């Protein structure tokens, strides 16, 4: 390698699979973070001299040597995951070195790179390990079941058919590989973004609960998914208050456990099914809007009104 010449990245030619396409996407993101705007050469080949000359090689070459940037998994003695059963594919091997950097690159525009480590670890335990399992046909959990709508199958579908002119010649499948890489990058980008939003929500929710006047009432200034955070951190929340898109402020009850339709504390029985003036008269909250008949959710026109509903519900209990 030199400081000025673009890196040469190499994998095998011919039919491609999800693991080497995913590995390429990860490398592109990670290298872009290390050297913004820098280009690279990409080679799909089985020629030994081209493989030897490349800077980073994966899924071909018969060598796993992280220090030498060789990431094949087809040879005897190829590494296993920590479970001692599941072999790595090239996706998993590349991810161990470049995964966190790739995630950091995807998070950079949102300024959320602090979540890169946690997101990379979660992706490795789920998405990346699943690619390893499918590519090797081995899983610590039992038989590997292939999903006809899963990412691995969608990537394989990008390969040109046997009677397509693009399946023959020295560059056979190269354009299709890039098409598959665009598909995988979109999936990875959206997965990372969804996980970033979840981590952001968790940070906001924990901070809001830490400042709460009453730890039983969680007040959020924006609507966001909060239930999993309450359960994961065992917060003593009974009511959550947050703004709705129509301008009202919602008061949500908390289930006793995930998936339950019950409530830790339902809204008062005498409010059930009432709306507007009738609810305002019964509850004493002037801008109360409604309470569901099942008493798991209600609303007021203002933040203060929703807080008053929560206070009265706690007092009634």
BALOBA-1460 file (C-alpha; in Angstrom, 3 decimals):
// residues 317
<rec num="1" residu="x" x="0.000" y="0.000" z="0.000"/>
<rec num="2" residu="x" x="0.992" y="3.611" z="-0.525"/>
<rec num="3" residu="x" x="-0.428" y="6.841" z="0.781"/>
<rec num="4" residu="x" x="-1.313" y="8.119" z="-2.676"/>
<rec num="5" residu="x" x="-2.314" y="5.162" z="-4.812"/>
<rec num="6" residu="x" x="-5.962" y="4.019" z="-4.496"/>
<rec num="7" residu="x" x="-6.445" y="0.715" z="-2.720"/>
<rec num="8" residu="x" x="-7.237" y="-2.348" z="-4.792"/>
<rec num="9" residu="x" x="-10.055" y="-4.452" z="-3.399"/>
<rec num="10" residu="x" x="-10.519" y="-7.969" z="-4.729"/>
<rec num="11" residu="x" x="-13.017" y="-10.792" z="-4.479"/>
<rec num="12" residu="x" x="-13.794" y="-13.713" z="-6.779"/>
<rec num="13" residu="x" x="-15.388" y="-13.493" z="-10.195"/>
<rec num="14" residu="x" x="-18.382" y="-15.507" z="-11.370"/>
<rec num="15" residu="x" x="-21.621" y="-15.989" z="-9.456"/>
<rec num="16" residu="x" x="-21.813" y="-13.848" z="-6.326"/>
<rec num="17" residu="x" x="-23.500" y="-14.358" z="-2.974"/>
<rec num="18" residu="x" x="-24.667" y="-12.139" z="-0.162"/>
<rec num="19" residu="x" x="-21.519" y="-12.464" z="1.946"/>
<rec num="20" residu="x" x="-19.019" y="-11.001" z="-0.525"/>
<rec num="21" residu="x" x="-21.457" y="-8.320" z="-1.680"/>
<rec num="22" residu="x" x="-22.147" y="-7.313" z="1.930"/>
<rec num="23" residu="x" x="-18.400" y="-7.300" z="2.684"/>
<rec num="24" residu="x" x="-17.785" y="-4.974" z="-0.262"/>
<rec num="25" residu="x" x="-20.469" y="-2.556" z="0.920"/>
<rec num="26" residu="x" x="-18.957" y="-2.521" z="4.420"/>
<rec num="27" residu="x" x="-15.479" y="-1.890" z="3.031"/>
<rec num="28" residu="x" x="-16.688" y="0.985" z="0.858"/>
<rec num="29" residu="x" x="-18.308" y="2.706" z="3.813"/>
<rec num="30" residu="x" x="-15.382" y="2.130" z="6.170"/>
<rec num="31" residu="x" x="-12.777" y="3.296" z="3.673"/>
<rec num="32" residu="x" x="-14.825" y="6.381" z="2.842"/>
<rec num="33" residu="x" x="-14.746" y="7.293" z="6.536"/>
<rec num="34" residu="x" x="-10.972" y="6.820" z="6.698"/>
<rec num="35" residu="x" x="-10.288" y="8.806" z="3.534"/>
<rec num="36" residu="x" x="-13.267" y="10.927" z="2.438"/>
<rec num="37" residu="x" x="-13.404" y="11.347" z="-1.315"/>
<rec num="38" residu="x" x="-10.698" y="8.736" z="-1.948"/>
<rec num="39" residu="x" x="-11.312" y="6.252" z="-4.727"/>
<rec num="40" residu="x" x="-10.514" y="2.550" z="-4.918"/>
<rec num="41" residu="x" x="-10.004" y="-0.101" z="-7.568"/>
<rec num="42" residu="x" x="-12.328" y="-3.091" z="-7.405"/>
<rec num="43" residu="x" x="-11.435" y="-6.395" z="-9.041"/>
<rec num="44" residu="x" x="-13.476" y="-9.569" z="-9.380"/>
<rec num="45" residu="x" x="-11.037" y="-12.316" z="-10.352"/>
<rec num="46" residu="x" x="-9.678" y="-15.772" z="-9.659"/>
<rec num="47" residu="x" x="-6.266" y="-15.019" z="-11.131"/>
<rec num="48" residu="x" x="-3.638" y="-15.641" z="-8.457"/>
<rec num="49" residu="x" x="-1.403" y="-12.773" z="-9.543"/>
<rec num="50" residu="x" x="-4.244" y="-10.223" z="-9.302"/>
<rec num="51" residu="x" x="-5.313" y="-11.560" z="-5.933"/>
<rec num="52" residu="x" x="-1.748" y="-11.403" z="-4.654"/>
<rec num="53" residu="x" x="-1.365" y="-7.805" z="-5.829"/>
<rec num="54" residu="x" x="-4.585" y="-6.563" z="-4.205"/>
<rec num="55" residu="x" x="-4.536" y="-4.631" z="-0.934"/>
<rec num="56" residu="x" x="-7.662" y="-6.211" z="0.581"/>
<rec num="57" residu="x" x="-8.977" y="-9.625" z="-0.497"/>
<rec num="58" residu="x" x="-12.099" y="-11.448" z="0.669"/>
<rec num="59" residu="x" x="-13.943" y="-14.674" z="-0.152"/>
<rec num="60" residu="x" x="-11.105" y="-15.891" z="-2.363"/>
<rec num="61" residu="x" x="-7.420" y="-16.761" z="-2.070"/>
<rec num="62" residu="x" x="-7.553" y="-19.522" z="0.528"/>
<rec num="63" residu="x" x="-6.055" y="-17.372" z="3.314"/>
<rec num="64" residu="x" x="-7.375" y="-15.748" z="6.452"/>
<rec num="65" residu="x" x="-4.768" y="-13.341" z="7.764"/>
<rec num="66" residu="x" x="-6.230" y="-10.188" z="9.248"/>
<rec num="67" residu="x" x="-2.857" y="-8.468" z="9.461"/>
<rec num="68" residu="x" x="-2.353" y="-9.042" z="5.730"/>
<rec num="69" residu="x" x="-5.943" y="-8.011" z="4.897"/>
<rec num="70" residu="x" x="-6.841" y="-11.499" z="3.628"/>
<rec num="71" residu="x" x="-10.364" y="-12.611" z="4.527"/>
<rec num="72" residu="x" x="-11.176" y="-15.962" z="2.937"/>
<rec num="73" residu="x" x="-13.174" y="-18.619" z="4.788"/>
<rec num="74" residu="x" x="-13.137" y="-21.619" z="2.421"/>
<rec num="75" residu="x" x="-9.839" y="-23.133" z="3.544"/>
<rec num="76" residu="x" x="-9.261" y="-25.728" z="6.261"/>
<rec num="77" residu="x" x="-8.892" y="-24.163" z="9.675"/>
<rec num="78" residu="x" x="-11.035" y="-21.150" z="8.814"/>
<rec num="79" residu="x" x="-12.167" y="-19.291" z="11.950"/>
<rec num="80" residu="x" x="-15.411" y="-19.952" z="13.825"/>
<rec num="81" residu="x" x="-17.612" y="-17.556" z="15.734"/>
<rec num="82" residu="x" x="-17.525" y="-17.545" z="19.534"/>
<rec num="83" residu="x" x="-20.162" y="-20.281" z="19.688"/>
<rec num="84" residu="x" x="-17.517" y="-22.663" z="18.328"/>
<rec num="85" residu="x" x="-19.947" y="-23.957" z="15.686"/>
<rec num="86" residu="x" x="-20.826" y="-21.221" z="13.218"/>
<rec num="87" residu="x" x="-18.116" y="-20.547" z="10.620"/>
<rec num="88" residu="x" x="-17.531" y="-16.985" z="9.523"/>
<rec num="89" residu="x" x="-18.322" y="-16.025" z="5.964"/>
<rec num="90" residu="x" x="-16.398" y="-13.218" z="4.314"/>
<rec num="91" residu="x" x="-19.121" y="-10.861" z="5.571"/>
<rec num="92" residu="x" x="-18.446" y="-11.758" z="9.194"/>
<rec num="93" residu="x" x="-14.668" y="-11.641" z="8.789"/>
<rec num="94" residu="x" x="-14.745" y="-8.200" z="7.184"/>
<rec num="95" residu="x" x="-17.262" y="-6.990" z="9.769"/>
<rec num="96" residu="x" x="-14.951" y="-7.832" z="12.691"/>
<rec num="97" residu="x" x="-12.404" y="-5.330" z="11.347"/>
<rec num="98" residu="x" x="-14.445" y="-2.779" z="9.424"/>
<rec num="99" residu="x" x="-17.999" y="-3.056" z="10.746"/>
<rec num="100" residu="x" x="-17.853" y="-0.366" z="13.413"/>
<rec num="101" residu="x" x="-16.110" y="2.017" z="11.027"/>
<rec num="102" residu="x" x="-18.765" y="1.376" z="8.374"/>
<rec num="103" residu="x" x="-21.535" y="2.086" z="10.889"/>
<rec num="104" residu="x" x="-19.745" y="5.248" z="12.025"/>
<rec num="105" residu="x" x="-19.625" y="6.405" z="8.407"/>
<rec num="106" residu="x" x="-23.362" y="5.833" z="8.019"/>
<rec num="107" residu="x" x="-24.022" y="7.699" z="11.281"/>
<rec num="108" residu="x" x="-21.732" y="10.619" z="10.495"/>
<rec num="109" residu="x" x="-24.367" y="12.816" z="8.757"/>
<rec num="110" residu="x" x="-26.631" y="12.641" z="11.828"/>
<rec num="111" residu="x" x="-23.795" y="13.298" z="14.274"/>
<rec num="112" residu="x" x="-24.588" y="10.047" z="16.078"/>
<rec num="113" residu="x" x="-21.288" y="8.189" z="15.674"/>
<rec num="114" residu="x" x="-21.199" y="7.618" z="19.450"/>
<rec num="115" residu="x" x="-23.710" y="4.807" z="18.873"/>
<rec num="116" residu="x" x="-21.494" y="3.055" z="16.291"/>
<rec num="117" residu="x" x="-20.028" y="0.472" z="18.661"/>
<rec num="118" residu="x" x="-23.360" y="-0.592" z="20.124"/>
<rec num="119" residu="x" x="-25.069" y="-0.734" z="16.725"/>
<rec num="120" residu="x" x="-22.189" y="-2.643" z="15.121"/>
<rec num="121" residu="x" x="-22.280" y="-5.255" z="17.898"/>
<rec num="122" residu="x" x="-26.038" y="-5.664" z="17.574"/>
<rec num="123" residu="x" x="-25.822" y="-5.994" z="13.793"/>
<rec num="124" residu="x" x="-23.059" y="-8.572" z="14.141"/>
<rec num="125" residu="x" x="-25.129" y="-10.703" z="16.506"/>
<rec num="126" residu="x" x="-28.113" y="-10.609" z="14.172"/>
<rec num="127" residu="x" x="-27.808" y="-9.582" z="10.545"/>
<rec num="128" residu="x" x="-24.138" y="-10.405" z="9.950"/>
<rec num="129" residu="x" x="-24.234" y="-13.722" z="11.779"/>
<rec num="130" residu="x" x="-27.298" y="-14.678" z="9.753"/>
<rec num="131" residu="x" x="-25.352" y="-14.042" z="6.528"/>
<rec num="132" residu="x" x="-22.546" y="-16.247" z="7.901"/>
<rec num="133" residu="x" x="-25.015" y="-19.026" z="8.703"/>
<rec num="134" residu="x" x="-26.705" y="-18.948" z="5.320"/>
<rec num="135" residu="x" x="-23.455" y="-18.847" z="3.392"/>
<rec num="136" residu="x" x="-22.054" y="-21.853" z="5.283"/>
<rec num="137" residu="x" x="-25.293" y="-23.767" z="5.829"/>
<rec num="138" residu="x" x="-24.485" y="-24.121" z="9.530"/>
<rec num="139" residu="x" x="-26.158" y="-22.623" z="12.586"/>
<rec num="140" residu="x" x="-25.631" y="-23.149" z="16.305"/>
<rec num="141" residu="x" x="-29.431" y="-23.042" z="16.673"/>
<rec num="142" residu="x" x="-30.109" y="-25.932" z="14.293"/>
<rec num="143" residu="x" x="-30.911" y="-26.349" z="10.591"/>
<rec num="144" residu="x" x="-30.466" y="-23.249" z="8.454"/>
<rec num="145" residu="x" x="-33.779" y="-22.226" z="6.922"/>
<rec num="146" residu="x" x="-33.559" y="-20.140" z="3.752"/>
<rec num="147" residu="x" x="-36.150" y="-17.434" z="3.259"/>
<rec num="148" residu="x" x="-37.163" y="-16.796" z="-0.349"/>
<rec num="149" residu="x" x="-37.680" y="-13.111" z="0.540"/>
<rec num="150" residu="x" x="-34.548" y="-12.754" z="2.654"/>
<rec num="151" residu="x" x="-31.583" y="-10.543" z="1.766"/>
<rec num="152" residu="x" x="-29.372" y="-13.471" z="0.709"/>
<rec num="153" residu="x" x="-31.928" y="-14.658" z="-1.826"/>
<rec num="154" residu="x" x="-32.555" y="-11.145" z="-3.151"/>
<rec num="155" residu="x" x="-28.818" y="-10.711" z="-3.715"/>
<rec num="156" residu="x" x="-28.543" y="-14.040" z="-5.512"/>
<rec num="157" residu="x" x="-31.453" y="-13.002" z="-7.725"/>
<rec num="158" residu="x" x="-29.264" y="-10.152" z="-9.017"/>
<rec num="159" residu="x" x="-26.978" y="-12.642" z="-10.776"/>
<rec num="160" residu="x" x="-27.513" y="-12.754" z="-14.542"/>
<rec num="161" residu="x" x="-29.287" y="-15.863" z="-15.816"/>
<rec num="162" residu="x" x="-27.387" y="-18.529" z="-17.756"/>
<rec num="163" residu="x" x="-28.762" y="-17.311" z="-21.086"/>
<rec num="164" residu="x" x="-28.065" y="-13.622" z="-20.428"/>
<rec num="165" residu="x" x="-25.168" y="-12.228" z="-22.459"/>
<rec num="166" residu="x" x="-23.951" y="-10.546" z="-19.259"/>
<rec num="167" residu="x" x="-23.184" y="-13.973" z="-17.760"/>
<rec num="168" residu="x" x="-20.331" y="-14.597" z="-20.182"/>
<rec num="169" residu="x" x="-16.949" y="-12.982" z="-20.770"/>
<rec num="170" residu="x" x="-14.179" y="-11.608" z="-18.538"/>
<rec num="171" residu="x" x="-16.465" y="-9.085" z="-16.819"/>
<rec num="172" residu="x" x="-19.414" y="-11.472" z="-16.440"/>
<rec num="173" residu="x" x="-21.683" y="-10.373" z="-13.616"/>
<rec num="174" residu="x" x="-19.652" y="-7.278" z="-12.686"/>
<rec num="175" residu="x" x="-22.478" y="-4.842" z="-13.395"/>
<rec num="176" residu="x" x="-24.935" y="-7.128" z="-11.614"/>
<rec num="177" residu="x" x="-22.600" y="-7.228" z="-8.599"/>
<rec num="178" residu="x" x="-22.736" y="-3.438" z="-8.353"/>
<rec num="179" residu="x" x="-26.524" y="-3.582" z="-8.629"/>
<rec num="180" residu="x" x="-26.578" y="-6.062" z="-5.746"/>
<rec num="181" residu="x" x="-24.202" y="-3.824" z="-3.769"/>
<rec num="182" residu="x" x="-26.611" y="-0.904" z="-4.163"/>
<rec num="183" residu="x" x="-29.434" y="-3.106" z="-2.869"/>
<rec num="184" residu="x" x="-27.408" y="-4.233" z="0.152"/>
<rec num="185" residu="x" x="-26.181" y="-0.726" z="0.923"/>
<rec num="186" residu="x" x="-29.767" y="0.550" z="0.990"/>
<rec num="187" residu="x" x="-30.790" y="-2.223" z="3.373"/>
<rec num="188" residu="x" x="-27.801" y="-1.648" z="5.662"/>
<rec num="189" residu="x" x="-28.266" y="2.118" z="5.604"/>
<rec num="190" residu="x" x="-31.936" y="1.844" z="6.606"/>
<rec num="191" residu="x" x="-31.196" y="-0.756" z="9.282"/>
<rec num="192" residu="x" x="-28.516" y="1.461" z="10.838"/>
<rec num="193" residu="x" x="-30.806" y="4.488" z="10.670"/>
<rec num="194" residu="x" x="-33.608" y="2.638" z="12.445"/>
<rec num="195" residu="x" x="-31.231" y="1.480" z="15.175"/>
<rec num="196" residu="x" x="-29.821" y="5.002" z="15.514"/>
<rec num="197" residu="x" x="-33.314" y="6.357" z="16.056"/>
<rec num="198" residu="x" x="-33.955" y="3.726" z="18.716"/>
<rec num="199" residu="x" x="-30.745" y="4.615" z="20.560"/>
<rec num="200" residu="x" x="-31.526" y="8.327" z="20.296"/>
<rec num="201" residu="x" x="-34.995" y="7.695" z="21.730"/>
<rec num="202" residu="x" x="-33.536" y="5.677" z="24.599"/>
<rec num="203" residu="x" x="-31.141" y="8.521" z="25.493"/>
<rec num="204" residu="x" x="-33.942" y="11.088" z="25.418"/>
<rec num="205" residu="x" x="-36.322" y="8.928" z="27.440"/>
<rec num="206" residu="x" x="-33.777" y="8.157" z="30.161"/>
<rec num="207" residu="x" x="-32.834" y="11.830" z="30.393"/>
<rec num="208" residu="x" x="-36.504" y="12.855" z="30.612"/>
<rec num="209" residu="x" x="-37.189" y="10.285" z="33.302"/>
<rec num="210" residu="x" x="-34.146" y="11.431" z="35.240"/>
<rec num="211" residu="x" x="-35.607" y="14.969" z="35.344"/>
<rec num="212" residu="x" x="-39.181" y="13.902" z="36.098"/>
<rec num="213" residu="x" x="-40.948" y="15.536" z="39.055"/>
<rec num="214" residu="x" x="-42.780" y="12.246" z="39.596"/>
<rec num="215" residu="x" x="-40.966" y="9.103" z="38.341"/>
<rec num="216" residu="x" x="-44.354" y="7.536" z="37.631"/>
<rec num="217" residu="x" x="-45.062" y="10.121" z="34.906"/>
<rec num="218" residu="x" x="-42.787" y="10.268" z="31.863"/>
<rec num="219" residu="x" x="-43.131" y="13.486" z="29.853"/>
<rec num="220" residu="x" x="-41.713" y="13.524" z="26.327"/>
<rec num="221" residu="x" x="-41.597" y="16.640" z="24.193"/>
<rec num="222" residu="x" x="-41.812" y="14.550" z="21.003"/>
<rec num="223" residu="x" x="-43.583" y="11.347" z="20.146"/>
<rec num="224" residu="x" x="-41.203" y="8.363" z="20.059"/>
<rec num="225" residu="x" x="-41.197" y="4.631" z="20.902"/>
<rec num="226" residu="x" x="-40.889" y="4.421" z="24.689"/>
<rec num="227" residu="x" x="-42.288" y="1.081" z="25.888"/>
<rec num="228" residu="x" x="-39.186" y="-1.039" z="25.298"/>
<rec num="229" residu="x" x="-37.048" y="1.505" z="27.155"/>
<rec num="230" residu="x" x="-39.414" y="1.491" z="30.140"/>
<rec num="231" residu="x" x="-39.322" y="-2.309" z="30.301"/>
<rec num="232" residu="x" x="-35.602" y="-2.715" z="29.581"/>
<rec num="233" residu="x" x="-34.610" y="-0.254" z="32.301"/>
<rec num="234" residu="x" x="-37.405" y="-1.311" z="34.681"/>
<rec num="235" residu="x" x="-38.662" y="2.266" z="35.040"/>
<rec num="236" residu="x" x="-41.588" y="2.734" z="37.476"/>
<rec num="237" residu="x" x="-43.617" y="4.642" z="34.868"/>
<rec num="238" residu="x" x="-47.421" y="4.462" z="34.986"/>
<rec num="239" residu="x" x="-48.279" y="7.194" z="32.463"/>
<rec num="240" residu="x" x="-46.436" y="8.636" z="29.476"/>
<rec num="241" residu="x" x="-47.355" y="12.060" z="28.112"/>
<rec num="242" residu="x" x="-46.324" y="13.173" z="24.623"/>
<rec num="243" residu="x" x="-47.615" y="15.374" z="21.781"/>
<rec num="244" residu="x" x="-49.676" y="13.900" z="18.954"/>
<rec num="245" residu="x" x="-49.519" y="14.951" z="15.295"/>
<rec num="246" residu="x" x="-52.961" y="16.607" z="15.556"/>
<rec num="247" residu="x" x="-51.788" y="19.020" z="18.264"/>
<rec num="248" residu="x" x="-53.291" y="17.207" z="21.237"/>
<rec num="249" residu="x" x="-51.225" y="15.782" z="24.085"/>
<rec num="250" residu="x" x="-51.643" y="12.061" z="24.685"/>
<rec num="251" residu="x" x="-51.624" y="10.278" z="28.015"/>
<rec num="252" residu="x" x="-50.705" y="6.623" z="27.561"/>
<rec num="253" residu="x" x="-50.857" y="3.963" z="30.225"/>
<rec num="254" residu="x" x="-48.054" y="1.413" z="30.596"/>
<rec num="255" residu="x" x="-48.723" y="-2.322" z="30.202"/>
<rec num="256" residu="x" x="-47.491" y="-4.574" z="33.021"/>
<rec num="257" residu="x" x="-45.305" y="-6.476" z="30.528"/>
<rec num="258" residu="x" x="-44.445" y="-6.347" z="26.813"/>
<rec num="259" residu="x" x="-47.329" y="-7.374" z="24.582"/>
<rec num="260" residu="x" x="-49.957" y="-7.112" z="27.311"/>
<rec num="261" residu="x" x="-53.253" y="-5.321" z="26.709"/>
<rec num="262" residu="x" x="-53.657" y="-4.625" z="30.419"/>
<rec num="263" residu="x" x="-52.352" y="-1.535" z="32.233"/>
<rec num="264" residu="x" x="-50.206" y="-1.046" z="35.303"/>
<rec num="265" residu="x" x="-52.737" y="1.614" z="36.242"/>
<rec num="266" residu="x" x="-55.718" y="2.310" z="33.942"/>
<rec num="267" residu="x" x="-57.226" y="5.761" z="33.712"/>
<rec num="268" residu="x" x="-60.165" y="6.326" z="36.118"/>
<rec num="269" residu="x" x="-63.232" y="4.212" z="35.427"/>
<rec num="270" residu="x" x="-65.584" y="7.183" z="35.538"/>
<rec num="271" residu="x" x="-63.682" y="8.739" z="32.593"/>
<rec num="272" residu="x" x="-64.054" y="5.699" z="30.329"/>
<rec num="273" residu="x" x="-65.521" y="6.482" z="26.918"/>
<rec num="274" residu="x" x="-66.132" y="10.190" z="27.643"/>
<rec num="275" residu="x" x="-65.191" y="13.039" z="25.286"/>
<rec num="276" residu="x" x="-64.788" y="16.825" z="25.296"/>
<rec num="277" residu="x" x="-67.273" y="18.731" z="27.516"/>
<rec num="278" residu="x" x="-68.607" y="15.571" z="29.147"/>
<rec num="279" residu="x" x="-65.084" y="14.411" z="30.030"/>
<rec num="280" residu="x" x="-64.062" y="17.910" z="31.159"/>
<rec num="281" residu="x" x="-67.027" y="18.042" z="33.528"/>
<rec num="282" residu="x" x="-66.366" y="14.568" z="34.943"/>
<rec num="283" residu="x" x="-62.587" y="14.902" z="35.273"/>
<rec num="284" residu="x" x="-62.274" y="18.586" z="36.153"/>
<rec num="285" residu="x" x="-59.685" y="19.067" z="33.365"/>
<rec num="286" residu="x" x="-61.012" y="21.903" z="31.200"/>
<rec num="287" residu="x" x="-59.285" y="20.890" z="27.962"/>
<rec num="288" residu="x" x="-59.668" y="17.113" z="28.268"/>
<rec num="289" residu="x" x="-60.447" y="15.593" z="24.855"/>
<rec num="290" residu="x" x="-61.184" y="11.888" z="25.351"/>
<rec num="291" residu="x" x="-60.478" y="8.710" z="27.285"/>
<rec num="292" residu="x" x="-60.748" y="5.385" z="25.513"/>
<rec num="293" residu="x" x="-63.460" y="3.032" z="26.729"/>
<rec num="294" residu="x" x="-60.727" y="0.522" z="27.652"/>
<rec num="295" residu="x" x="-58.988" y="3.285" z="29.695"/>
<rec num="296" residu="x" x="-55.517" y="2.706" z="28.235"/>
<rec num="297" residu="x" x="-55.195" y="6.065" z="26.480"/>
<rec num="298" residu="x" x="-56.574" y="9.590" z="26.666"/>
<rec num="299" residu="x" x="-55.815" y="13.093" z="25.474"/>
<rec num="300" residu="x" x="-56.028" y="16.757" z="26.326"/>
<rec num="301" residu="x" x="-55.522" y="19.819" z="24.169"/>
<rec num="302" residu="x" x="-52.455" y="20.957" z="26.110"/>
<rec num="303" residu="x" x="-49.417" y="19.530" z="27.859"/>
<rec num="304" residu="x" x="-50.652" y="20.955" z="31.133"/>
<rec num="305" residu="x" x="-54.047" y="19.323" z="30.647"/>
<rec num="306" residu="x" x="-52.522" y="15.910" z="30.032"/>
<rec num="307" residu="x" x="-50.304" y="16.326" z="33.110"/>
<rec num="308" residu="x" x="-53.353" y="17.220" z="35.181"/>
<rec num="309" residu="x" x="-55.135" y="14.110" z="33.949"/>
<rec num="310" residu="x" x="-52.150" y="12.018" z="35.040"/>
<rec num="311" residu="x" x="-52.038" y="13.705" z="38.448"/>
<rec num="312" residu="x" x="-55.754" y="13.130" z="39.036"/>
<rec num="313" residu="x" x="-55.505" y="9.499" z="37.880"/>
<rec num="314" residu="x" x="-52.674" y="8.891" z="40.365"/>
<rec num="315" residu="x" x="-54.614" y="10.608" z="43.149"/>
<rec num="316" residu="x" x="-57.709" y="8.514" z="42.387"/>
<rec num="317" residu="x" x="-55.669" y="5.328" z="42.640"/>
